[in-house]
Amino acid sequence: MNLPPFTNLAVFIIFFGIALIEALQKHNWFEAGLFLALGVIFLWADTRKI
């Protein structure tokens, strides 16, 4: 079964985006930085061509 190309990006935005927004609203800067760093790493790994 072939998934649409935006499926991984949509899941990424939903999980990391909501977690990042929640951490920013709570002024928890360490958690926000952690989610931002993990999001960038996973986005880079997902879009990397092997």
VENPE-V850457 format. One record per residue. N is the residue number from 1. RES is the residue in one letter. PSI is psi in degrees with one decimal (NA if undefined). BURIAL is b if it has 16 or more other C-alpha atoms within 10 Angstrom, else e. Layout:
((N	RES	PSI	BURIAL) (N	RES	PSI	BURIAL))
This chain:
((1	M	124.7	e) (2	N	128.4	e) (3	L	150.0	e) (4	P	150.2	e) (5	P	-19.2	e) (6	F	1.3	e) (7	T	-47.8	e) (8	N	-38.9	e) (9	L	-38.6	e) (10	A	-43.2	e) (11	V	-41.4	e) (12	F	-48.1	b) (13	I	-42.3	e) (14	I	-52.9	e) (15	F	-53.2	e) (16	F	-33.8	b) (17	G	-47.2	b) (18	I	-41.3	e) (19	A	-39.7	b) (20	L	-43.5	b) (21	I	-42.3	e) (22	E	-41.6	e) (23	A	-38.1	b) (24	L	-37.6	e) (25	Q	-32.4	e) (26	K	-0.4	e) (27	H	34.4	e) (28	N	88.7	e) (29	W	-33.0	e) (30	F	-45.8	e) (31	E	-39.2	b) (32	A	-43.3	b) (33	G	-38.5	e) (34	L	-47.7	e) (35	F	-36.6	b) (36	L	-44.7	b) (37	A	-45.0	e) (38	L	-39.1	e) (39	G	-43.4	b) (40	V	-42.7	e) (41	I	-46.8	e) (42	F	-36.5	e) (43	L	-42.0	e) (44	W	-44.6	e) (45	A	-33.5	e) (46	D	-33.2	e) (47	T	-5.8	e) (48	R	136.6	e) (49	K	130.5	e) (50	I	NA	e))
